[in-house]
Amino acid sequence: MVLTPQELASLRAALRALFAETVTVRRRERVADGAGGWTVNEAVVGTVPVRFAGLSTQLQELARSLQVTATGSVVCPWDADVAQGDVLERADGTRWRVVALVPAATEYLVRRVLVERE
């Protein structure tokens, strides 16, 4: 079954309404310090609506196979600007580092990432 662009847009909008909260996405950047070295800064990439979830047995196995330590998973919109190494900061200040992006059959609807609490 192939969805029309209008059907896909409608489905994306319905899914976006299911995200429970919004997080700030921070990306670490290396910046020259002017003395021949580097410093690491965090730049705010933007905000993203998300839903936090635990790790299913399948996701735990995936994390082991990717050789990453994950303590949770996050579902976000398919077009969210989230990359491995980014930090997701909740409104209460808790921070989660993205350790892996999970390939999904629903890649045009949602994106799932594995996270570890900082």
N, C-alpha and C positions, 0 to 999 in steps of 0.2 A: 504494500500500500504506500503510495506516495502522497504526501500532504501538499496542498497548494500553499503558496507563500502566505496567504491570508489565514489559513488553518494553522500553520506553523506559528505565526505571530500571535494568534489567539491562544494557542497552547502555552507559548512562552509567557504571556501575560498572566495566565491562570497559575502557572507554576511560580512566578515571581511573588504572587500574593501569599504563597505558602512559607516563604522564608521568614523566620521568626525575629531576626534582629539584623542590625547593620554593624559591620566592623570596619575599622580603618586599616587599609593595607599599607604597610611600610616596606620599603625595599632598601637593602643595604648597598651602598656604593663606595667604591674605593676612590679617594680623592688625593691627588699629590699634595704633600704638605709643604712644598717649597724648599725642603732641605734634603731632597733625594729619597725621601721615604713616602709612605702612604698613611692615610688615616681613613677610618671607616665612618661614614655618616649614614643616618637613616633618613630617607626622603619619603614623604607621604605620596603614595601613588593615587589614592582616592579612597572612596568608601564602596563597600560591596554588601548587598543583602545576602545573608547566609542562614543556614540551619546547621547547628552542631549536632553530632551524633556520636555514638560509641563505635567500637570496632566489632564488626561481625567476625565470625570465625574465618570467613573467606577473606576479609580485609586484613586480618591478622596474618594469615598465610601469605598474602600478597606482600605485606610489609617485610616479613621474614625473607621472602624470595628477593626483594629489592635491597635487602640488607640495611633497612632503616628502622629506627625506633619510633613507633607511632603510638600515641596515647588516645587518639580520637580521629574522627573524620569530619569533614565539613562539605556540605553541598552548597553550591553557589550557581548563579546563572551561567549558561554556556559561554558567554562572551566576557566573563569577569577577567580583569587584568590581574591574575594571580599566577605567580611563578614559584618554582622551588627555591627555598631560601627566604621567601618573603615572610614577614611577621604580620599576623592578624591580631589586632588589638580590639578587645571588646570595650563597651562603654564603662565597665567597672575597672578597667585597667589591666585585666589579665591578658597575657600575650601568648600566642600560639605560633610556632614556626612551621611553615609548610615544608614537609620532608619529602613529599612525592605527589605528583599529579597522577590520578588513576584514569587510565583509558576506559571509556565507557561506550556502550552501544547507543547511549542517549546523548552523545557529544554535541548534538545540535540543540539540546534542551537544557541540560544541566552539566556541571562539572563537579567531580568529587576530588577532594584532596585529602591526603593523610597529614595529620598535624601532631606536633609534640609540644606540650606546655613548656614555656620558658621559665 
